[in-house]
Amino acid sequence: MSDTSKMRNYQQINLDLLIPFSNHPFVEYEGQRFTDMVESIKANGVITPIIVRPHTVEKSKYEILSGHNRVAASRVARKKDITAVVRKDLSDDEALFIVTETNLIQRSFADLRHSERSVVIAVHYESMKKKQGYRSDLLAGINDDTLCPVGTKSATKDKVAEQYGLSQSTIMRYLRVNKLIQPLKERLDKGEIAMRVAVTLSYLRESEQTLVEKQLADGKKLSIKIANELRKGSEQTELGKGAVKRLFEASYYGAKIKPIKFSGEFLSQYFDEKQSPELIESIVEDALKKYFADK
């Protein structure tokens, strides 16, 4: 029997025995995309096997590495089991590599959210830094027709940037973003905080990030000015609840930018007379959020 055949190790596994990957970093399908998958599974079953590993705690169960959407759709389609490739003796790093790579193969990097991109880049970067190169051996034999490696060479930071068509500075920003706690990553994905703010917050301790998230949950606004002050304070000493709250409030009650008036001639280039001042302000605000989100 060939090594590839041994690695396939296909099994039919009951859906009740499947557990999501711990802290799964990718958002699952929803809406029409998920509905289409359910209908496809009802008609044709699951064509591409999922990938799992034996669960380290609940010995009778399996942890999903690739196929969270297929499992969810199979449950909605009222299927009882699913074909899986069982991978044994994987380290947590190797398991995470499979999770990120198979998601990246199935979806374009451009389609990923900021938090998802940060995980993909961090996993690749750490692997390359340890001189492990692209771990194509972990994907070999899973499904040769659909899981072809995106790249096959060991790389430095420059190579990671080249692989994803990003600048080295952008790669470093995503490496920083990966150090954020999950709630702050979600706020970045939703455009509630800008990329520059997210990167600055990544230098805070996890406990300090949690305190910042509490302020945001209470409705406070977070500017790059506040983020810089938080980072500066954190470099001097660990920030407590009171210190974080004071920094938010000091910025809120401090000096504010003077109002700017736009001429009617300028505004008429982008708006018409039927649009209310409130609508124009809303459109400008949305445009500014998108602009600073990429900074």
C-alpha positions in Angstrom: 0.0 0.0 0.0 1.4 3.4 -0.9 2.0 6.2 1.6 -0.7 8.3 0.0 -3.3 5.5 0.4 -2.3 5.1 4.1 -2.8 8.8 4.6 -6.3 8.8 3.2 -7.8 6.7 5.9 -11.4 7.4 4.9 -14.1 6.7 7.5 -17.8 7.2 7.8 -18.3 9.2 11.0 -21.6 10.0 12.7 -22.2 13.8 12.8 -22.9 13.7 16.5 -19.3 12.7 17.1 -17.8 15.8 15.4 -16.6 18.8 17.4 -15.6 22.2 15.9 -11.9 23.1 15.9 -11.0 24.9 19.1 -11.2 28.7 18.5 -11.9 28.2 14.8 -10.7 31.4 13.2 -12.9 31.4 10.1 -16.5 32.6 9.8 -18.8 29.9 8.5 -21.1 30.4 5.5 -24.5 31.9 5.8 -27.3 33.2 3.6 -27.6 31.9 0.1 -24.2 30.4 0.0 -25.1 28.1 2.9 -28.5 27.3 1.5 -27.0 26.3 -1.8 -24.6 23.9 0.0 -27.5 22.3 1.9 -29.5 21.7 -1.3 -26.4 20.3 -3.0 -25.8 17.9 -0.1 -29.5 16.8 -0.1 -29.2 16.0 -3.8 -25.6 14.7 -4.1 -24.3 14.1 -0.6 -20.9 15.5 0.5 -18.5 15.0 -2.5 -15.3 16.1 -0.8 -14.5 14.3 2.5 -13.9 16.5 5.5 -10.7 16.3 7.5 -10.7 15.4 11.3 -8.4 14.3 14.0 -9.2 12.3 17.1 -10.3 14.6 19.9 -7.6 14.8 22.6 -10.1 14.9 25.5 -13.3 13.3 24.4 -11.6 10.1 23.0 -14.7 8.8 21.2 -15.1 12.1 19.2 -13.3 13.9 16.4 -12.2 17.5 16.0 -13.0 19.1 12.6 -10.0 20.5 10.8 -11.6 21.1 7.4 -15.3 20.9 6.6 -17.1 23.0 9.3 -19.5 24.3 6.6 -20.1 20.8 5.1 -20.9 19.4 8.6 -23.3 22.2 9.4 -25.0 21.9 6.1 -25.2 18.1 6.4 -27.0 18.5 9.8 -29.5 20.8 8.2 -29.9 18.4 5.3 -30.7 15.7 8.0 -27.8 13.5 7.2 -26.6 11.1 9.9 -22.9 10.7 8.9 -20.2 12.0 6.7 -17.1 10.8 4.9 -13.9 12.0 6.7 -10.2 11.7 6.4 -8.8 10.9 9.9 -5.4 12.4 10.6 -3.7 11.0 13.7 -0.7 12.2 15.8 -0.9 15.8 14.7 0.5 18.5 16.9 -1.7 21.6 17.5 0.5 23.6 15.2 0.1 21.0 12.4 -3.7 20.9 13.0 -3.9 24.7 12.7 -1.9 24.6 9.5 -4.4 22.3 7.9 -7.3 24.4 9.2 -5.8 27.6 7.6 -4.6 26.1 4.4 -7.7 24.2 3.5 -9.8 27.3 4.1 -7.4 29.4 2.0 -7.6 26.8 -0.8 -11.4 26.9 -0.8 -11.7 30.7 -0.5 -9.6 33.5 -2.1 -7.3 35.4 0.3 -9.1 38.6 -0.8 -12.4 37.2 0.4 -11.1 36.7 3.9 -11.9 39.1 6.8 -9.0 41.0 8.4 -9.0 38.6 11.4 -8.9 35.5 9.1 -6.1 37.0 7.0 -4.1 37.6 10.2 -4.4 33.9 11.2 -3.4 32.6 7.8 -0.3 35.0 7.6 0.7 34.2 11.2 0.6 30.5 10.6 2.7 30.7 7.5 5.1 33.2 9.0 5.7 31.0 12.1 6.2 27.9 9.9 8.7 29.7 7.7 10.5 31.3 10.7 11.1 27.8 12.1 12.4 26.8 8.7 9.7 24.2 8.2 8.7 25.6 4.8 5.3 25.1 3.3 4.0 22.0 4.9 2.6 20.4 1.8 3.2 17.0 3.4 0.3 17.6 5.8 -2.1 18.0 2.9 -0.7 15.2 0.7 -3.3 12.5 -0.1 -6.3 14.3 1.4 -7.9 15.1 -1.9 -5.3 15.5 -4.7 -7.8 16.9 -7.2 -9.1 19.8 -5.0 -6.4 20.5 -2.4 -3.4 21.7 -4.4 -0.9 23.8 -2.4 -0.9 27.6 -3.0 2.9 27.7 -2.7 5.6 25.1 -2.2 8.8 27.0 -1.1 10.2 28.0 2.3 10.1 31.7 2.6 11.2 34.7 4.6 9.0 37.7 5.5 9.5 38.9 1.9 8.3 35.6 0.5 5.2 35.7 2.6 4.5 39.2 1.3 5.1 38.1 -2.2 2.9 35.1 -1.9 -0.2 37.2 -0.9 0.6 40.2 -3.1 1.0 42.4 -0.1 3.7 44.8 1.1 6.0 43.8 3.9 4.5 46.5 6.1 1.0 45.1 5.5 2.2 41.6 6.4 3.6 43.0 9.7 0.3 44.8 10.4 -1.6 41.5 10.0 1.0 39.7 12.3 0.2 42.4 14.9 -3.6 42.0 14.4 -3.3 38.3 15.2 -2.2 39.3 18.7 -5.6 41.0 19.4 -8.2 39.3 21.6 -11.1 38.0 19.5 -13.7 40.7 20.4 -11.3 43.4 19.1 -10.6 41.4 15.9 -14.4 41.2 15.4 -14.6 45.0 15.7 -11.9 45.4 13.1 -13.8 43.0 10.8 -17.0 45.1 11.2 -15.1 48.4 10.6 -15.8 49.6 14.1 -12.1 50.2 14.7 -9.6 51.2 12.0 -6.5 49.1 11.1 -4.1 51.6 12.5 -6.0 51.5 15.8 -6.1 47.7 15.8 -2.3 47.5 15.3 -1.7 50.0 18.1 -3.9 48.1 20.5 -2.1 44.8 19.7 0.9 46.1 21.7 -1.3 46.1 24.9 -1.4 43.2 27.3 -4.4 40.8 26.9 -5.8 42.1 30.2 -5.6 45.7 29.0 -7.2 44.8 25.7 -10.1 43.3 27.6 -10.5 46.6 29.5 -10.5 48.5 26.2 -13.2 46.1 24.8 -15.3 46.8 27.9 -15.1 50.6 27.2 -16.2 50.0 23.6 -19.0 47.7 24.7 -20.2 50.6 26.9 -20.4 52.8 23.8 -17.2 54.7 24.1 -15.4 55.8 20.8 -11.8 54.8 20.1 -9.6 57.1 18.0 -6.0 56.6 17.0 -5.2 59.3 19.6 -6.6 57.2 22.4 -5.0 54.1 21.1 -1.6 55.8 21.1 -2.1 57.0 24.7 -3.1 53.6 25.8 0.0 52.1 24.2 2.2 54.8 25.8 0.7 54.2 29.2 1.1 50.4 28.9 4.8 50.7 28.1 5.3 52.5 31.4 3.1 50.2 33.6 0.3 47.7 33.3 -3.0 49.6 32.9 -5.8 48.9 35.3 -9.6 49.6 34.8 -9.4 53.1 36.2 -6.4 54.1 34.0 -8.1 52.9 30.8 -11.3 54.6 31.7 -9.5 57.9 32.4 -7.7 57.8 29.0 -11.0 57.3 27.2 -12.6 60.2 29.1 -9.6 62.6 28.8 -9.8 62.3 25.1 -13.6 62.7 25.0 -13.6 65.9 27.0 -10.4 67.2 25.6 -9.8 69.6 22.7 -11.9 68.8 19.6 -11.3 69.5 15.9 -12.9 72.7 14.7 -15.9 72.2 12.4 -15.3 72.4 8.6 -17.8 73.8 6.2 -18.0 72.5 2.6 -19.0 74.8 -0.2 -22.2 74.0 -2.2 -20.0 73.8 -5.3 -17.9 71.1 -3.8 -20.8 69.1 -2.5 -22.7 69.3 -5.8 -19.9 67.2 -7.4 -21.1 64.2 -5.3 -24.7 64.9 -4.1 -27.9 66.4 -5.5 -30.4 68.7 -3.9 -32.8 65.9 -3.0 -30.3 64.5 -0.5 -30.8 65.8 3.0 -27.8 67.1 5.1 -28.3 64.1 7.5 -27.9 61.7 4.6 -24.9 63.5 3.2 -23.2 63.5 6.6 -23.9 59.7 6.9 -22.4 59.0 3.5 -19.3 61.1 4.3 -18.9 59.3 7.7 -19.1 55.9 6.0 -16.5 56.9 3.4 -14.1 58.1 6.1 -14.5 54.9 8.0 -13.6 52.9 4.9 -10.7 55.2 4.2 -9.1 54.9 7.6 -9.8 51.2 7.9 -7.1 50.6 5.3 -4.6 52.9 6.9 
